[in-house]
Amino acid sequence: MVATQTAAPSREDFAAMLDESFASGNLQEGAVIKGTVVGIEKDLAVIDVGLKTEGRVALREFAAPGRPNEIKIGDIVEVYLERVENALGEAVLSRDKARREESWGKLETAFKNNEKVSGVIFNQVKGGFTVDLDGAVAFLPRSQVDIRPIRDVGPLMNQQQPFQILKMDRRRGNIVVSRRTVLEETRAEQRQELVQNLEEGQVIDGVVKNITDYGAFVDLGGIDGLLHVTDIAWRRVNHPTEVLNIGQQVKVKIIKINHETHRISLGMKQLLDDPWQGIEAKYPVEMRMKGRVTNITDYGAFVELEPGIEGLIHVSEMSWTKKNVHPGKIVSTSQEVEVQVLEVDPVKRRISLGLKQTMRNPWEVFVEKYPAGTIVEGEVKNKTEFGLFLGLDGDVDGMVHLSDLDWKRPGEQVIEEYKKGDKVQAQVLDVDVEKERISLGIKQLSEGGDPMEAPSASDLKKGSVVTCEVTEVKDSGLEVSIVGTDLNAFVKRIELSRDRAEQRSERFTVGQKFDGRVTQFDRKTGKVAVSIKALEVAEEKEAIAQYGSSDSGASLGDILGAALKQRAEKE
């Protein structure tokens, strides 16, 4: 048999065959392809991807953060074909881009399915950290690193750990991940499991983890419970640090569990006997004892009678005489005071205490020392529209009413002569212990005594006709003195005449005298009122009675004229 010699393919045919082999092997630029490591030269790996020449890839591209480079000859690896041939005739390959392309596909699937991904924190940048997600680089905001802010992230660097993808944009190449979300989810699962193993009323050991103004958080072995400041002890605890320290081992009782929020309320005082049991028998009403002031408020002071038992001294029960004074000006914190039990309410856990009840009522003491009729001296403390207040012995006040300032002059006028700080003598008129009132009089000490009781006024009464002398002319009427007595009176403008046209006070002058009729005579209050009008009306009635009974045939005008003439002759 004779062999037939075949002609060698031309150069153009070979190129066409090579292009066909590239196409059939899917060796296209921009694609991820497989290759074999055929050599390692210094820091480069030589990769055969089936082209006419090999490509070289830096060994560092085969290493990942937290993992060393373990590539060796014969390994089959995936690389990204950037160019089939460069200026040196070599294929341009990239392991990083291949890993990135592969990783993006997996990450998009995980993001879509809300699945966790694994990554390594490898660098710190502004506002957070960069995370390697098997080739794809993601951003980890600082707020998403942990459940609580952490200062040192060093131990978390270069460690494989789970993350949750929050946002990703392949077009922009942005990925944002969270480690905190994973921790919270894990913690929630652990809390749920732990809460299911706990029961209300259970006594358990714990460790004080954190202390706040309102209580302490106690670690119960993976889950925290709140020990409120009011449940630390039966006695008043102003701040948890008075009793607890961070890291302290404590025994607590589970008071309440909220299975929806996983919140646990704890108590320490519940492990001790309740001191309020049988409180009424222990502290009967009117019992006196000593206690320590623990807290002062605007409305009173709290006094500790024993550990866990406090009573309130209301501001109204603190002092007999100091009214509208802040409790802090009467007692001080930590001061030991004697108190008296006023009321006990075991249901509301309240004890009302009195401080002033341990001291004698100063009004009782005053009336014993200064009975009615006694002369006392006091300092003018205040002036009001109804009288003077004098500070007296025993830190009590007495009042001089306007009507008790002077026998003759109106109190509104006399009170202007007094000023605060003046030392004044007065007579005790009455003491009402229950109402805490002391009535005083200044006019009672004046010489001559009550002009209403003087002999010159003994015959005066309502209806008496008196001669008056004008002492002061006012728009409202006349101030007058009754001639022959020490009495003063007032004539209202309307009482100056029966004739309305003559009811003018300006037609009178100081010193002028006239007759009038007494219309008010009150010996108790010392008030006297006189009326010219009343006298005129009385005289007219008398004239009518006198002349009207005669048979003279005189008219009413004649009778009135005769009465007026008779009156004029008298004046």
C-alpha positions in Angstrom: 0.0 0.0 0.0 1.3 3.3 -1.0 0.8 6.1 1.5 -0.7 9.2 0.3 1.0 12.4 1.3 -1.2 15.1 2.5 -0.3 18.8 2.0 0.5 20.8 5.2 -2.1 23.4 6.0 -1.2 27.0 5.2 -0.6 29.7 7.8 -4.0 31.2 7.2 -5.7 27.8 7.7 -3.9 27.4 11.0 -5.0 30.8 12.3 -8.6 30.0 11.3 -8.4 26.6 13.1 -7.0 28.4 16.2 -9.8 30.9 16.2 -12.3 28.1 15.9 -10.7 26.3 18.9 -10.9 29.5 21.0 -14.6 29.9 20.1 -15.4 26.3 21.0 -13.6 26.6 24.3 -15.4 29.8 25.1 -12.1 31.6 25.5 -13.5 35.1 25.2 -12.1 38.3 26.7 -14.1 39.4 29.8 -15.0 35.8 30.7 -14.0 33.6 33.7 -12.2 30.5 32.5 -10.3 27.6 34.0 -6.6 27.1 33.7 -3.8 24.9 35.1 -0.9 26.1 37.1 2.2 24.9 35.1 4.8 26.8 36.9 5.7 29.2 39.7 8.3 31.9 39.0 9.3 34.0 42.1 6.0 35.9 42.9 4.1 34.8 39.8 2.1 31.7 38.9 2.2 30.6 35.2 -1.3 29.6 34.1 -2.1 27.5 31.0 -5.6 28.3 29.8 -5.4 26.5 26.4 -4.1 29.5 24.5 -0.9 29.5 22.3 0.8 31.2 25.3 0.4 31.1 29.0 -0.5 33.9 31.3 1.1 35.1 34.5 -0.8 36.0 37.7 0.7 37.5 40.9 0.7 34.9 43.7 -0.8 37.5 46.1 -4.0 37.3 44.1 -4.4 33.7 45.3 -4.2 34.7 48.9 -7.2 36.1 50.8 -7.3 38.2 54.0 -6.8 35.9 56.9 -5.7 33.0 54.7 -2.3 32.2 53.3 -1.4 31.4 49.6 -1.5 27.6 49.1 -1.3 27.3 45.3 0.9 24.7 43.7 1.8 23.3 40.3 -1.0 21.2 38.8 -3.8 23.1 40.5 -6.8 24.0 38.4 -7.9 27.5 39.0 -10.4 30.0 37.7 -9.1 33.2 36.3 -10.5 36.2 34.5 -9.4 36.6 30.8 -8.8 40.3 30.3 -6.9 40.0 27.0 -6.0 37.0 24.8 -2.6 38.5 24.0 -0.7 41.5 25.2 2.4 43.2 23.7 4.6 40.4 24.9 2.4 37.8 23.4 1.1 36.5 26.7 -2.5 36.1 27.9 -3.6 38.8 30.5 -5.2 37.0 33.4 -6.6 38.0 36.8 -7.4 35.8 39.7 -8.9 38.7 41.7 -11.4 39.6 39.1 -12.4 36.0 38.7 -13.0 35.7 42.4 -14.9 39.0 42.3 -17.2 37.9 39.5 -17.9 34.6 41.1 -18.4 36.2 44.5 -20.9 38.9 43.2 -23.1 36.1 41.8 -23.2 34.3 45.1 -23.7 37.5 47.1 -26.7 38.6 44.9 -28.3 35.2 45.6 -27.7 35.5 49.3 -29.0 39.1 49.4 -32.1 38.0 47.5 -32.7 35.1 49.9 -31.8 37.2 53.0 -29.0 34.7 53.8 -25.9 35.4 55.8 -22.5 35.5 54.1 -19.0 34.9 55.4 -16.3 37.5 55.3 -13.1 39.0 56.9 -12.6 42.5 58.2 -9.2 43.4 56.8 -8.9 47.2 56.8 -10.2 50.4 58.6 -11.5 53.3 56.5 -13.3 56.5 57.3 -16.6 55.8 59.1 -16.1 52.0 59.3 -14.2 49.0 57.9 -13.7 47.1 54.7 -14.7 43.4 54.5 -13.5 40.8 52.1 -16.4 38.6 51.0 -14.4 36.0 49.1 -13.2 38.5 46.5 -15.8 41.2 46.7 -15.1 44.1 49.0 -17.9 45.4 51.2 -18.2 48.4 53.6 -19.0 47.7 57.3 -20.2 51.0 59.0 -18.8 51.5 62.5 -22.3 51.4 64.0 -22.9 48.0 62.5 -19.8 46.3 64.1 -21.4 45.3 67.4 -24.5 45.6 69.5 -22.7 48.0 71.8 -20.0 50.5 70.8 -16.5 48.9 71.0 -13.2 50.7 71.3 -10.8 48.0 70.0 -11.7 46.2 66.8 -8.3 44.5 66.7 -9.5 41.1 67.8 -12.1 41.0 65.1 -9.7 41.8 62.2 -8.7 38.9 59.8 -11.2 36.5 61.3 -13.8 34.6 59.3 -17.3 35.6 60.6 -20.8 35.9 59.4 -22.4 39.2 58.1 -25.8 40.3 56.8 -25.9 42.2 53.5 -27.9 45.4 54.1 -27.5 46.9 50.6 -25.7 46.2 47.3 -25.4 47.8 43.9 -23.4 45.8 41.3 -23.4 48.6 38.8 -21.6 50.9 41.3 -19.7 48.1 43.0 -21.1 49.0 46.4 -21.9 46.5 49.2 -22.9 47.4 52.8 -22.9 44.7 55.4 -23.7 44.4 59.1 -22.2 42.3 61.9 -24.6 43.7 64.5 -27.7 42.4 62.8 -26.3 38.8 63.0 -25.4 39.3 66.7 -28.8 40.6 67.5 -30.5 37.8 65.8 -28.3 35.2 67.5 -28.8 37.0 70.8 -32.6 37.1 70.4 -32.6 33.3 69.7 -30.5 32.7 72.8 -32.7 35.1 74.9 -35.8 33.3 73.8 -34.3 29.9 74.7 -33.2 31.2 78.1 -36.5 33.0 78.9 -38.3 29.7 78.2 -36.3 28.1 81.0 -37.2 30.8 83.6 -40.3 31.1 85.7 -41.8 33.9 87.7 -41.1 33.4 91.4 -37.8 31.6 90.7 -34.8 32.5 92.8 -31.6 32.6 90.7 -28.0 33.8 91.0 -26.7 36.6 88.8 -23.9 39.1 88.3 -24.4 42.9 88.4 -23.5 43.9 84.8 -24.4 47.6 84.7 -25.7 50.2 87.1 -28.0 53.2 86.2 -29.8 55.8 88.3 -33.0 53.8 88.2 -31.6 50.3 88.9 -29.1 47.6 87.9 -28.9 45.1 85.1 -28.1 41.6 86.3 -26.7 38.9 84.0 -28.6 35.7 84.6 -26.3 33.6 82.4 -26.7 35.0 78.9 -29.8 37.2 79.5 -30.1 40.4 81.5 -32.8 41.3 84.0 -33.6 44.7 85.5 -33.4 45.1 89.3 -35.2 48.3 89.9 -33.9 50.6 92.6 -37.2 50.3 94.6 -36.8 46.5 94.6 -33.3 46.4 95.9 -34.2 46.8 99.6 -37.3 47.5 101.8 -35.6 50.7 103.0 -35.1 53.8 100.8 -32.2 53.4 98.4 -31.4 56.8 96.7 -29.0 55.2 94.2 -28.2 51.6 93.5 -24.4 52.2 94.1 -25.3 52.5 97.8 -25.9 48.7 97.8 -24.4 47.2 94.6 -21.2 47.2 92.6 -20.5 46.1 89.1 -19.3 42.4 89.1 -21.0 41.7 92.4 -22.7 38.3 92.8 -26.3 38.6 93.8 -29.3 36.4 94.5 -32.5 37.7 93.0 -36.1 36.6 92.6 -37.8 36.8 89.2 -40.8 39.1 89.7 -42.2 39.3 86.2 -41.3 37.9 82.7 -42.6 39.5 79.5 -42.3 36.7 76.9 -43.0 39.1 74.0 -40.2 41.6 74.8 -38.1 39.2 76.8 -37.9 41.7 79.6 -37.3 40.3 83.1 -38.0 42.2 86.3 -36.0 41.2 89.3 -36.1 41.8 93.1 -33.8 41.4 96.0 -36.1 42.7 98.8 -38.6 40.0 98.0 -36.2 37.5 99.4 -36.6 39.1 102.9 -39.5 39.4 105.3 -41.9 42.3 104.6 -41.4 44.8 107.5 -44.9 46.2 106.8 -46.6 43.0 108.1 -48.4 43.8 111.4 -47.4 47.5 111.1 -50.5 48.8 112.9 -49.7 46.9 116.0 -46.0 47.9 115.9 -46.8 51.7 115.4 -50.1 52.6 117.1 -51.5 56.1 116.6 -50.1 58.7 119.1 -47.0 56.6 119.7 -43.8 58.6 119.9 -40.4 57.5 118.7 -37.2 58.7 117.2 -36.2 58.4 113.5 -33.7 59.6 111.0 -34.6 62.1 108.2 -33.8 60.3 104.9 -35.3 62.7 102.3 -36.7 66.2 102.1 -39.3 67.4 99.6 -41.4 70.5 99.0 -44.3 68.9 100.7 -42.6 67.3 103.8 -39.8 65.1 105.1 -39.4 61.3 105.1 -38.3 59.7 108.4 -36.9 56.2 108.6 -38.3 54.5 111.7 -36.5 51.2 111.0 -34.9 49.6 107.9 -37.6 49.4 105.3 -40.2 51.5 107.2 -40.5 55.2 106.5 -43.1 57.8 107.5 -43.9 61.2 106.1 -44.0 64.4 108.1 -46.2 66.6 106.0 -45.2 70.3 106.0 -48.4 71.2 107.8 -47.3 68.9 110.7 -43.8 70.2 111.1 -44.2 73.4 113.1 -46.9 75.1 115.1 -45.8 78.6 114.1 -43.7 78.4 110.9 -46.3 78.4 108.1 -45.4 78.3 104.4 -41.8 77.5 105.2 -39.8 74.9 103.2 -39.2 71.7 105.3 -35.5 72.0 104.6 -35.5 75.1 106.9 -36.9 73.1 109.8 -35.1 69.7 109.5 -32.0 68.4 107.7 -31.1 65.1 106.0 -29.7 62.5 108.5 -31.0 64.5 111.5 -32.5 62.4 114.3 -35.9 63.7 115.2 -38.7 62.7 117.6 -42.0 62.2 115.9 -45.6 61.1 116.7 -47.7 58.6 114.7 -50.8 60.3 113.3 -52.1 57.6 110.9 -51.1 54.2 109.6 -52.3 52.8 106.3 -51.0 49.2 105.8 -52.7 48.9 102.4 -51.0 51.9 100.8 -47.9 51.4 103.0 -48.1 54.9 104.4 -47.4 56.3 107.9 -48.3 59.9 108.6 -46.0 61.5 111.3 -46.1 64.7 113.2 -43.2 66.7 114.4 -45.1 69.6 116.1 -47.1 67.1 118.1 -44.0 66.3 120.2 -44.0 69.9 121.4 -46.6 71.9 123.4 -49.1 73.9 121.5 -47.7 77.5 121.8 -51.2 79.0 122.0 -52.0 76.8 125.0 -48.7 78.0 126.6 -49.6 81.6 125.8 -53.0 81.6 127.3 -51.7 80.0 130.5 -49.0 82.7 130.7 -51.0 85.6 129.4 -54.8 85.3 130.1 -57.3 87.8 128.8 -56.7 91.2 130.3 -53.0 90.8 130.5 -50.8 93.6 129.0 -48.2 92.3 126.5 -45.5 93.9 124.3 -44.9 92.8 120.7 -43.2 93.9 117.5 -45.2 95.0 114.5 -44.8 92.2 112.0 -47.3 93.2 109.4 -50.0 95.7 108.5 -53.1 94.6 106.6 -56.4 96.2 105.6 -58.0 94.8 108.8 -55.4 95.4 111.4 -51.9 95.1 112.9 -50.1 91.8 113.5 -47.7 91.7 116.5 -45.0 89.1 117.2 -45.5 87.8 120.8 -43.7 85.6 123.3 -43.6 81.9 122.2 -43.2 82.8 118.5 -46.9 83.4 118.0 -48.7 86.4 116.5 -51.6 88.4 117.8 -53.8 90.8 115.9 -55.1 94.2 116.8 -58.2 94.9 114.7 -58.7 98.3 113.2 -61.6 98.9 115.6 -59.3 98.3 118.6 -56.6 100.8 117.7 -58.3 104.0 119.0 -61.5 105.0 120.7 -62.1 108.3 118.9 -60.4 108.1 115.5 -61.1 105.6 112.7 -58.7 102.6 112.5 -57.9 103.2 108.9 -56.4 106.5 109.9 -54.6 105.4 113.1 -52.9 102.3 111.5 -50.9 104.6 109.3 -49.0 105.8 112.4 -47.5 102.4 112.9 -44.6 100.8 110.9 -42.9 97.4 110.9 -40.5 96.9 113.7 -42.3 99.2 116.2 -42.5 97.9 119.7 -46.1 98.2 120.8 -48.0 97.4 124.1 -51.5 95.9 123.9 -54.0 94.1 126.0 -54.9 90.5 125.5 -58.7 90.5 124.6 -59.2 86.8 123.7 -57.2 83.6 122.8 -58.7 80.9 120.6 -56.4 77.9 120.9 -58.3 75.8 118.4 -58.2 78.4 115.7 -54.8 79.6 116.8 -55.9 83.2 117.1 -54.9 85.9 119.6 -57.0 89.1 119.7 -55.3 92.2 121.1 -56.4 95.8 121.8 -54.4 99.0 121.9 -57.1 101.5 122.6 -58.0 99.6 125.8 -54.8 100.9 127.3 -55.5 104.6 126.7 -56.3 107.0 129.5 -59.9 107.6 130.2 -61.0 104.3 128.9 -64.0 103.8 126.6 -65.7 107.1 126.0 -68.9 105.2 125.4 -68.9 104.2 129.1 -68.1 107.7 130.3 -70.7 109.5 132.5 -71.2 112.2 129.8 -72.4 109.5 127.4 -74.5 107.6 129.9 -77.7 109.2 128.7 -77.0 108.9 125.0 -78.8 106.3 123.0 -80.3 105.8 119.6 -82.8 108.6 119.0 -81.1 111.2 121.3 -80.8 114.7 120.0 -77.2 116.0 120.3 -75.3 119.1 119.3 -72.3 118.3 117.0 -69.2 120.3 116.0 -67.7 119.7 112.6 -64.1 118.4 112.8 -63.6 117.5 109.1 -65.5 118.1 105.9 -65.4 115.2 103.4 -67.2 114.6 100.1 -68.9 111.6 101.7 -70.1 113.5 104.7 -69.0 115.2 108.0 -66.7 114.0 110.8 -68.1 115.5 114.0 -67.6 115.5 117.7 -70.6 115.4 120.1 -70.5 118.4 122.3 -70.2 117.6 126.0 -68.7 114.1 125.4 -65.5 112.5 124.1 -67.4 110.8 121.4 -67.0 111.2 117.6 -69.6 110.5 115.0 -70.1 110.6 111.3 -72.9 112.2 109.3 -73.3 110.8 105.8 -74.0 113.1 102.9 -77.5 111.8 102.4 -78.2 112.6 106.1 -77.3 116.3 105.9 -80.8 117.4 105.0 -84.2 116.3 104.1 -84.0 118.5 101.1 -81.9 116.9 98.4 -80.6 120.2 97.2 -79.2 120.8 100.7 -77.3 117.5 100.9 -74.0 119.1 100.3 -71.1 118.8 102.8 -69.4 121.9 101.4 -72.0 124.1 102.9 -70.5 123.3 106.3 -67.2 124.5 107.8 -64.9 123.1 110.4 -66.0 124.4 113.9 -69.6 124.9 112.8 -72.2 123.5 115.2 -75.6 121.9 114.5 -78.2 119.7 116.0 -78.7 116.1 114.9 -80.4 112.9 115.9 -78.4 109.8 116.9 -79.2 107.0 114.4 -76.6 104.5 115.6 -75.1 104.0 119.0 -73.1 100.7 119.4 -71.3 100.5 122.7 -69.5 97.2 121.6 -68.0 98.6 118.4 -67.9 102.2 119.5 -69.7 103.4 116.4 -71.9 106.5 116.6 -73.9 107.9 113.6 -75.8 111.2 113.6 -78.4 112.5 111.1 -79.7 116.1 110.5 -82.3 114.6 108.2 -83.7 112.3 110.9 -84.0 115.3 113.2 -85.9 117.3 110.6 -88.3 114.4 109.9 -88.9 114.0 113.7 -89.5 117.7 114.3 -92.0 117.8 111.4 -93.9 114.8 112.8 -94.0 116.5 116.2 -95.2 119.8 114.7 -97.9 118.1 112.7 -99.0 116.2 115.9 -99.0 119.4 117.9 -100.6 121.9 115.5 -102.7 119.4 113.7 -104.7 118.6 116.8 -105.8 122.2 117.3 -108.9 123.7 115.8 -107.1 126.7 114.4 -107.8 125.7 110.8 -104.1 126.1 110.0 -102.9 124.5 106.7 -100.0 122.0 106.5 -97.8 124.8 105.1 -98.6 127.0 108.1 -97.7 124.1 110.4 -94.4 123.4 108.7 -93.5 127.1 108.6 -94.1 127.4 112.3 -92.0 124.3 113.0 -89.1 125.7 110.9 -89.4 129.1 112.6 -89.3 127.5 116.0 -86.2 125.5 115.0 -84.5 128.6 113.7 -85.0 130.4 116.9 -83.4 127.5 118.8 -80.4 127.7 116.6 
